[in-house]
Amino acid sequence: MENLADYKEIIDVIKASGGDAFKRCFQCGLCDTVCPWNRVRDFSMRKLVRQATFGMTEIESEDIWRCTTCGRCPQRCPRDVKQIDSGVALRRIATEYGVFPTSVKPIRTISASLIGEGNPLNEERKNRSKWTEGLSVNTFAEGMEILYFPGCYPSYDPRLKKVARATAEILTKAGVDFGILGSKENCCGESIRKTGDEELFKRLARENIKTFIDNGVKKILVSSPHCYHTFKNEYPEFMVDFEVVHIAQYLFELINEGRLEIKKEFAKKVTYHDPCYLGRHNGVYDEPRGVLDRVPGLKLSEMPDSRVDSLCCGGGGGRIWMETPKGERFCDIRVEQAVGVEAQVLVTACPYCITNFEDSRLNLDLENTIEVKDITEIIQEVI
């Protein structure tokens, strides 16, 4: 930054984002002890907090972009220092100034794709529903029971399309009256907001909200915990209130109501990974395990760092779009933990987690040792 006026702007933005809580920090260091970065390299959230308190943070620093917003440090902080809110505020300043370290520069391309095509993968909007080819999936119409909102990765990514297809087949099997928005669907905006681009988030949110209202949407089913979190906790900022359910919750409901019958065994040893934005941020721990417990033959084993202490995959906070050097990837540690409990299948319920774990299987040469599956893919096999 060039002068004291710039530093004052940083402080003002931090305060406006709830970051005045930084002043409550008494440097106990609990945030550093639970931060997943300190498993792979030296990193200090405490240092960033200290610098931000006095307006000394350099927005050019790589460190303000490291936070995956996993939620571990706010959970443990005894003084309610809002590390995530304040860290995002710093990123907002960097975004406004156009200051991006090398590892963060892909966000510029991501932003252009979100503006032009409504997704971060630079895919054409008109192809958003191509994942449905060969399936009986209708366009959402007012009066339908539920809108299925697969999200960006399940709509376009070859690996994650399998999750969207599994979900649609399950819903059809259960007799759920559902539809999709197809090309009218936008990215939910959660991750770009966490990178500091507040204006683009608002643009995407308003477009989605208008589409939901215009089409008479009342209940939304999502595959991504990031969509779940944003629709449930952040879209109400725009004075709307949709009923939002994650597929792991909905599977639990369908099975318990007898609408979905499990007919086959899944005779494998499984471990479940709690996604940060489903577990820690929204308290959904029991339903996914409840679904897996209902599958005959499936043996569920817990990894270290499970439930509220779950180890982040490294994809939150926009990190899914940034390059993380080999040796600094939390997802590698997580896959090794799954292998350590002798699991044959690592199950989760988040597109980001699946993307990172599949990369780790390849990077660690574990492709023949362990499978990675979404919870819907398990249920699809046994119904």
C-alpha positions as CSV (number, residue, x, y, z in Angstrom):
1,M,0.0,0.0,0.0
2,E,1.2,3.5,-0.8
3,N,0.2,5.8,2.0
4,L,-1.6,6.0,5.3
5,A,-4.9,6.8,3.6
6,D,-4.8,3.3,2.1
7,Y,-4.2,1.7,5.5
8,K,-7.2,3.7,6.9
9,E,-9.3,2.2,4.1
10,I,-8.3,-1.3,5.1
11,I,-9.3,-0.6,8.7
12,D,-12.6,0.9,7.7
13,V,-13.5,-2.0,5.4
14,I,-12.5,-4.5,8.1
15,K,-14.7,-2.7,10.7
16,A,-17.6,-2.6,8.2
17,S,-17.3,-6.4,7.8
18,G,-17.5,-7.2,11.5
19,G,-13.7,-7.2,11.7
20,D,-13.6,-4.7,14.6
21,A,-13.7,-7.9,16.6
22,F,-10.0,-8.2,15.8
23,K,-9.5,-5.8,18.7
24,R,-10.8,-8.4,21.1
25,C,-7.9,-10.8,20.2
26,F,-5.5,-11.3,23.1
27,Q,-3.1,-13.4,21.0
28,C,-3.7,-16.7,22.7
29,G,-2.8,-18.6,19.5
30,L,-5.6,-21.2,19.6
31,C,-6.4,-20.3,16.0
32,D,-2.9,-21.3,14.9
33,T,-3.1,-24.6,16.8
34,V,-6.2,-25.8,14.9
35,C,-5.5,-24.3,11.5
36,P,-5.0,-27.0,8.9
37,W,-2.2,-25.0,7.2
38,N,0.0,-25.7,10.2
39,R,0.0,-29.4,9.3
40,V,1.8,-28.6,6.0
41,R,3.7,-25.3,6.5
42,D,4.2,-22.4,8.8
43,F,1.2,-20.1,8.9
44,S,-0.2,-17.8,11.6
45,M,-3.7,-16.4,11.6
46,R,-2.7,-14.8,14.9
47,K,-0.1,-12.8,13.1
48,L,-2.6,-11.6,10.5
49,V,-5.1,-10.7,13.2
50,R,-2.4,-8.7,15.0
51,Q,-1.4,-6.9,11.8
52,A,-5.0,-6.1,10.8
53,T,-5.7,-4.7,14.2
54,F,-3.2,-1.9,13.5
55,G,-3.8,-1.6,9.8
56,M,-0.4,-3.1,8.9
57,T,-1.6,-6.0,6.7
58,E,0.0,-6.1,3.3
59,I,-2.7,-7.0,0.8
60,E,-0.1,-8.2,-1.6
61,S,0.7,-11.0,0.8
62,E,0.0,-14.6,-0.1
63,D,-1.1,-15.2,3.5
64,I,-4.4,-13.4,3.3
65,W,-5.4,-15.8,0.5
66,R,-4.5,-19.0,2.4
67,C,-7.6,-19.2,4.6
68,T,-10.0,-21.9,3.4
69,T,-12.7,-20.5,5.6
70,C,-13.0,-24.0,7.2
71,G,-14.4,-22.6,10.4
72,R,-11.9,-24.2,12.8
73,C,-10.5,-21.0,14.3
74,P,-13.8,-19.2,15.0
75,Q,-15.1,-22.4,16.6
76,R,-12.2,-22.5,19.1
77,C,-11.7,-18.7,19.6
78,P,-12.5,-17.7,23.2
79,R,-12.9,-14.0,22.2
80,D,-15.2,-14.3,19.2
81,V,-12.7,-12.8,16.9
82,K,-14.4,-13.1,13.5
83,Q,-11.4,-14.3,11.6
84,I,-13.3,-15.4,8.4
85,D,-15.3,-12.2,8.1
86,S,-12.2,-10.0,8.6
87,G,-10.0,-12.1,6.3
88,V,-12.6,-11.8,3.5
89,A,-12.7,-8.0,4.1
90,L,-8.9,-7.9,3.4
91,R,-9.5,-9.8,0.2
92,R,-12.2,-7.3,-0.8
93,I,-9.6,-4.5,-0.6
94,A,-7.2,-6.6,-2.6
95,T,-9.9,-7.3,-5.2
96,E,-10.8,-3.6,-5.5
97,Y,-7.1,-2.7,-6.0
98,G,-6.6,-5.6,-8.4
99,V,-3.7,-6.9,-6.3
100,F,-3.4,-10.7,-6.7
101,P,-0.3,-12.8,-6.0
102,T,0.6,-15.3,-8.7
103,S,-1.2,-18.3,-7.1
104,V,-4.4,-16.2,-7.0
105,K,-4.4,-14.7,-10.5
106,P,-6.7,-17.5,-11.9
107,I,-9.6,-15.8,-10.0
108,R,-9.6,-13.1,-12.7
109,T,-10.4,-15.7,-15.3
110,I,-13.0,-17.3,-12.9
111,S,-14.7,-13.9,-12.4
112,A,-15.0,-13.4,-16.2
113,S,-16.5,-16.9,-16.6
114,L,-19.0,-16.3,-13.8
115,I,-20.1,-13.0,-15.4
116,G,-20.3,-14.3,-18.9
117,E,-21.6,-17.9,-18.4
118,G,-22.7,-18.1,-14.8
119,N,-20.1,-20.8,-13.8
120,P,-16.4,-20.8,-12.9
121,L,-15.4,-23.5,-15.3
122,N,-15.6,-21.4,-18.5
123,E,-18.3,-23.7,-19.9
124,E,-21.2,-22.5,-22.0
125,R,-24.4,-21.7,-20.2
126,K,-26.5,-23.5,-22.8
127,N,-24.8,-26.8,-21.8
128,R,-25.6,-26.6,-18.1
129,S,-28.3,-29.3,-18.3
130,K,-26.4,-31.7,-20.7
131,W,-25.7,-33.9,-17.7
132,T,-29.3,-35.0,-17.9
133,E,-29.0,-36.7,-21.3
134,G,-30.7,-40.1,-21.2
135,L,-32.5,-39.3,-18.0
136,S,-36.1,-38.4,-17.3
137,V,-35.5,-34.9,-15.8
138,N,-38.0,-32.1,-16.4
139,T,-37.6,-28.4,-16.4
140,F,-38.9,-27.0,-13.1
141,A,-42.5,-25.7,-13.1
142,E,-44.4,-24.0,-10.4
143,G,-46.2,-26.5,-8.2
144,M,-43.4,-29.1,-8.3
145,E,-42.4,-30.6,-5.0
146,I,-38.7,-29.5,-5.2
147,L,-36.2,-27.7,-7.4
148,Y,-33.0,-29.7,-7.8
149,F,-30.0,-27.3,-8.0
150,P,-27.0,-29.4,-8.8
151,G,-24.5,-26.5,-8.9
152,C,-21.6,-25.8,-11.2
153,Y,-19.3,-28.8,-10.8
154,P,-22.0,-31.5,-11.0
155,S,-23.4,-29.7,-14.1
156,Y,-20.1,-29.6,-16.0
157,D,-17.2,-31.6,-14.5
158,P,-17.1,-35.1,-16.0
159,R,-16.5,-36.7,-12.5
160,L,-19.1,-34.7,-10.7
161,K,-21.8,-35.2,-13.4
162,K,-22.0,-38.7,-12.0
163,V,-23.2,-37.2,-8.7
164,A,-25.9,-35.2,-10.4
165,R,-27.1,-38.2,-12.4
166,A,-27.1,-40.4,-9.3
167,T,-29.2,-37.8,-7.5
168,A,-31.7,-37.5,-10.4
169,E,-32.0,-41.3,-10.6
170,I,-32.6,-41.5,-6.8
171,L,-35.3,-38.8,-6.9
172,T,-37.0,-40.5,-9.8
173,K,-36.9,-43.9,-8.0
174,A,-38.4,-42.3,-4.9
175,G,-41.2,-40.7,-6.9
176,V,-40.2,-37.2,-6.1
177,D,-41.8,-34.5,-8.3
178,F,-38.7,-32.4,-9.1
179,G,-37.3,-30.3,-11.9
180,I,-34.2,-28.3,-12.8
181,L,-33.6,-24.8,-14.1
182,G,-30.9,-25.7,-16.6
183,S,-29.4,-22.7,-18.4
184,K,-31.3,-20.4,-16.1
185,E,-29.3,-21.6,-13.2
186,N,-26.3,-19.5,-12.0
187,C,-23.4,-20.2,-9.7
188,C,-24.6,-19.6,-6.1
189,G,-21.7,-17.2,-5.6
190,E,-20.5,-18.5,-2.3
191,S,-16.8,-19.1,-3.2
192,I,-16.4,-15.9,-5.2
193,R,-17.7,-14.0,-2.2
194,K,-15.1,-15.6,0.0
195,T,-12.4,-14.4,-2.4
196,G,-13.5,-10.8,-1.8
197,D,-15.6,-10.1,-4.9
198,E,-18.7,-8.9,-3.1
199,E,-20.3,-7.2,-6.1
200,L,-20.1,-10.3,-8.3
201,F,-21.6,-12.3,-5.5
202,K,-24.5,-9.9,-5.2
203,R,-25.0,-10.0,-9.0
204,L,-25.2,-13.8,-9.1
205,A,-27.4,-13.9,-6.0
206,R,-29.9,-11.4,-7.3
207,E,-30.1,-13.2,-10.7
208,N,-30.7,-16.6,-8.9
209,I,-33.3,-15.1,-6.5
210,K,-35.2,-13.5,-9.4
211,T,-35.2,-16.8,-11.3
212,F,-36.4,-18.7,-8.2
213,I,-39.3,-16.2,-7.5
214,D,-40.3,-16.0,-11.2
215,N,-40.5,-19.8,-11.4
216,G,-42.4,-20.2,-8.1
217,V,-39.6,-22.1,-6.3
218,K,-40.2,-22.7,-2.6
219,K,-38.0,-25.7,-1.8
220,I,-34.4,-26.2,-3.1
221,L,-32.4,-29.4,-3.0
222,V,-28.6,-29.0,-3.5
223,S,-25.6,-31.3,-4.0
224,S,-23.1,-28.8,-2.7
225,P,-22.7,-27.7,0.9
226,H,-21.5,-24.4,-0.4
227,C,-24.8,-23.8,-2.2
228,Y,-26.6,-25.0,0.9
229,H,-24.8,-22.6,3.1
230,T,-25.3,-19.6,0.8
231,F,-29.0,-20.2,0.0
232,K,-29.8,-20.9,3.6
233,N,-27.6,-18.4,5.5
234,E,-26.6,-15.6,3.0
235,Y,-29.5,-15.2,0.5
236,P,-31.8,-14.1,3.4
237,E,-29.7,-10.9,3.4
238,F,-31.8,-10.1,0.3
239,M,-35.0,-10.5,2.2
240,V,-36.0,-13.9,0.8
241,D,-36.4,-17.2,2.6
242,F,-36.4,-20.4,0.6
243,E,-36.5,-23.9,2.2
244,V,-33.1,-25.4,1.5
245,V,-32.1,-29.0,2.0
246,H,-28.9,-30.8,1.2
247,I,-29.1,-34.2,-0.5
248,A,-27.6,-36.0,2.5
249,Q,-30.5,-34.7,4.6
250,Y,-33.0,-35.5,2.0
251,L,-31.8,-39.1,1.5
252,F,-32.2,-39.6,5.3
253,E,-35.7,-38.2,5.1
254,L,-36.7,-40.4,2.0
255,I,-35.4,-43.6,3.6
256,N,-37.1,-42.9,7.0
257,E,-40.4,-42.1,5.3
258,G,-40.2,-45.3,3.3
259,R,-40.1,-43.5,0.0
260,L,-36.8,-45.0,-0.9
261,E,-36.1,-48.7,-0.5
262,I,-32.6,-50.1,-0.1
263,K,-32.5,-53.5,-1.8
264,K,-28.8,-54.5,-2.1
265,E,-25.8,-54.9,0.0
266,F,-22.7,-52.7,-0.1
267,A,-20.2,-55.0,1.4
268,K,-17.2,-52.7,1.9
269,K,-15.5,-50.8,4.6
270,V,-16.3,-47.1,4.4
271,T,-15.3,-43.9,6.1
272,Y,-17.2,-40.6,5.9
273,H,-15.6,-37.2,5.5
274,D,-17.5,-34.2,6.9
275,P,-17.4,-31.3,4.5
276,C,-16.7,-28.0,6.3
277,Y,-19.7,-26.2,5.0
278,L,-22.1,-29.1,5.8
279,G,-20.6,-30.0,9.1
280,R,-18.9,-27.3,11.0
281,H,-20.7,-24.3,9.4
282,N,-24.2,-25.9,9.4
283,G,-24.2,-28.7,12.0
284,V,-25.1,-31.6,9.6
285,Y,-23.3,-34.6,11.0
286,D,-25.8,-37.3,11.8
287,E,-27.9,-37.5,8.7
288,P,-25.1,-38.7,6.3
289,R,-24.1,-41.3,8.8
290,G,-27.7,-42.3,9.3
291,V,-28.0,-42.9,5.6
292,L,-24.9,-45.1,5.5
293,D,-25.9,-47.0,8.6
294,R,-29.0,-48.1,6.7
295,V,-27.0,-49.8,4.0
296,P,-26.7,-53.6,4.5
297,G,-23.1,-54.9,4.6
298,L,-21.6,-51.4,4.8
299,K,-19.1,-51.1,7.7
300,L,-18.5,-47.5,8.7
301,S,-15.3,-46.5,10.4
302,E,-14.4,-43.0,11.6
303,M,-11.2,-41.3,10.7
304,P,-9.2,-39.1,13.0
305,D,-10.4,-35.5,12.9
306,S,-14.1,-36.3,12.3
307,R,-17.3,-34.5,12.9
308,V,-16.7,-31.0,14.4
309,D,-13.0,-31.5,14.1
310,S,-13.1,-32.7,10.5
311,L,-9.9,-31.9,8.5
312,C,-10.7,-29.5,5.7
313,C,-10.0,-30.8,2.1
314,G,-8.5,-27.4,1.2
315,G,-11.1,-26.3,-1.3
316,G,-13.1,-23.7,0.6
317,G,-12.6,-19.9,0.5
318,G,-12.0,-20.0,-3.2
319,R,-9.0,-22.2,-2.8
320,I,-10.5,-24.8,-5.2
321,W,-9.5,-22.4,-8.0
322,M,-6.0,-21.7,-6.7
323,E,-2.8,-23.8,-7.1
324,T,-1.6,-25.5,-4.0
325,P,1.9,-26.9,-4.2
326,K,2.5,-30.6,-3.7
327,G,3.3,-31.2,0.0
328,E,0.9,-28.5,1.1
329,R,-2.4,-30.2,0.3
330,F,-4.7,-31.1,3.2
331,C,-6.6,-33.5,0.9
332,D,-3.5,-35.7,0.7
333,I,-3.5,-36.0,4.5
334,R,-7.2,-36.8,4.5
335,V,-6.9,-39.6,1.9
336,E,-4.0,-41.1,3.9
337,Q,-6.2,-41.0,7.0
338,A,-8.9,-42.9,5.2
339,V,-6.3,-45.5,4.1
340,G,-5.1,-45.6,7.7
341,V,-8.5,-46.8,9.0
342,E,-8.4,-49.5,6.2
343,A,-11.4,-48.0,4.4
344,Q,-12.0,-49.2,0.9
345,V,-14.2,-46.2,0.1
346,L,-13.9,-42.6,1.2
347,V,-17.4,-41.1,1.1
348,T,-18.3,-37.5,1.3
349,A,-21.1,-35.1,0.2
350,C,-19.3,-32.2,-1.4
351,P,-18.2,-31.6,-5.0
352,Y,-15.0,-29.7,-3.9
353,C,-14.0,-32.5,-1.5
354,I,-14.5,-35.1,-4.2
355,T,-12.4,-33.1,-6.7
356,N,-9.6,-32.8,-4.2
357,F,-9.7,-36.4,-3.0
358,E,-9.7,-37.7,-6.6
359,D,-6.6,-35.6,-7.2
360,S,-5.0,-37.0,-4.1
361,R,-5.7,-40.6,-5.1
362,L,-3.8,-39.9,-8.3
363,N,-0.9,-37.9,-6.7
364,L,-0.4,-40.5,-4.0
365,D,-0.7,-43.4,-6.3
366,L,-3.6,-44.8,-4.4
367,E,-6.0,-45.3,-7.3
368,N,-6.2,-49.1,-6.7
369,T,-6.2,-48.8,-2.9
370,I,-9.3,-46.6,-2.2
371,E,-12.3,-45.3,-4.0
372,V,-13.9,-41.8,-3.6
373,K,-17.6,-41.6,-3.8
374,D,-20.4,-39.2,-3.1
375,I,-23.1,-40.5,-0.7
376,T,-25.6,-40.4,-3.6
377,E,-23.4,-42.8,-5.6
378,I,-23.5,-45.3,-2.7
379,I,-27.3,-45.1,-2.5
380,Q,-27.7,-45.3,-6.3
381,E,-25.9,-48.7,-6.2
382,V,-28.1,-50.2,-3.5
383,I,-31.6,-49.2,-4.7
